[in-house]
Structures are given as C-alpha cells and as structure tokens.
Amino acid sequence: MVLRRYERVLVGVGLGLMLTALPLAAAAQSAGPFNAPIGWWSIGTDGVDTKPVLFEDGTRYSATTGQNDLATQAQAQAQGLSVHQLADTAPGLAYYPIAIFNKVPNFTQGTIVTRFAIVGGDLDTEAGIIFSYQPNGDYLALRMDADSSSLKLESLTQGQATALSVVDNVPAALARWHDLQLTVAPGGTHLSGALDGQKFLDVDIDTPISGQVGTMTKTDSVVVFNSFNVDPNGQ
C-alpha cells in the first residue's frame, strides 16, 4: 500500500511505491522470513525492482489504540515536555512493533546489520534491531532515535524499556537510508553498535545473549527496512 501522507518522503528515499503489500501483523502471521507478533508489518516491493522490503505502518497506531494526537500534545504540554519526550517516559505509550527473523533460531555471537529509512512518525521516529528475544516476549534492542539523534541499547521486559546505554549526538536523520550494525563478541557479553559504519557504543552486560533476532520500531514510527543480515562469524 502507499501512504499518501508519506508518499513524497518515500519517493525521496528511492521508494516510488509500496506495491502489493501483504499484511503480516494480525495474530502473529508470517510472510517470507519474518513473523510479526506486534505491529502492522507488510512485505512489499519498492516499485523499481522485485526486491522485497519490510514496512511498518505506524500510521495505524492512533486509530487502533485510541491514542489521540491532540490529547497527547496537551498531556506533554502540561508536563513541560515535547511529544517525543512524553512518548519516552509515559508507560501508556510504551508500544514497540517487532518482526522476528525466522531464519535464525538462536543468535549468540556475530553481527546483525539492517538498512532502514524512517519516513514518518508524530510521537516517535525510531527503528532498530532486537536480539536475545525470549518466548515470553522479553528482549534486548539497539535502536536509533531520529528525533533525539541518539543510539540506545535497551532491555525490554514485559513491554517496558530500561536503558543500558544511550549515546547522543548521533547523525540520525529522517528520510534517508541508515545502516545499523550490532556486534556481539564471542562469549555473548560484549556488545557494540555502529551507525553508517561509525562505532558509537561499546557495552558489557552481565548475562550472555541468546535468542531470536529481528527488527523493531516504536509507537507510530513509519519505517522501511531494505535489508536484514545475520552473520554468526562476523566481528
């Protein structure tokens, strides 16, 4: 499907059309290599060739959840926050669409690289990689926040995010392709994060990672993922 609101932005990142998008999300449906338990994900083409792209339609967040933009703006103003700051702090806005990559049942070390473009979002403009995904829905995430120009490593437990590391002044931008890379050293406890070939984050965690991997966004972010590659031997 083509979102008219973001059609010019999609064209700007080289995506003329999102053709014959196949919905993934309702009731954790599968299509291609991804399973989508949360969100409004689609597989489509870019209108130029037959290469599939993964698309999260965050415009459906407000209509489905009943979250009203005007009410959110009023709540943010009353607390002296921007809408994006409120979305980062209010439990009621902790909504993270995820798509699980079915081809890797268990990732413990190596690299994950994804290319994406964030093309819209009123509450949030975020996208990233999830890893160490567990059957109960808990996972770790490396995500870029275009609004705050930051890269975040977080632990998500029962849908609530806890920051493990945040790096500011990252050259994050809307409507352009970004390459996000997670590297996990042998042993599973040393993690690094790079954006567009530049390393920004080095973190040691207590428990070795183990679990499934995939992509993520936040609340109403509209994101196109052009590629997703996992290399267990990458460094």
LINPE-V783584 format. One record per helix or strand. SS is the DSSP state (2 for helix, 1 for strand). FROM is the first residue (numbers start at 1). TO is the last residue. If there is no record, write none. Layout:
# LINPE-V783584
SS&FROM&TO / SS&FROM&TO
This chain:
# LINPE-V783584
2&4&12 / 1&19&23 / 1&30&31 / 1&34&38 / 1&41&45 / 1&52&56 / 2&60&65 / 2&69&78 / 2&83&89 / 2&91&93 / 1&98&101 / 1&110&120 / 1&126&133 / 1&139&145 / 1&150&157 / 1&160&167 / 1&178&184 / 1&190&195 / 1&198&204 / 1&212&217 / 1&222&231
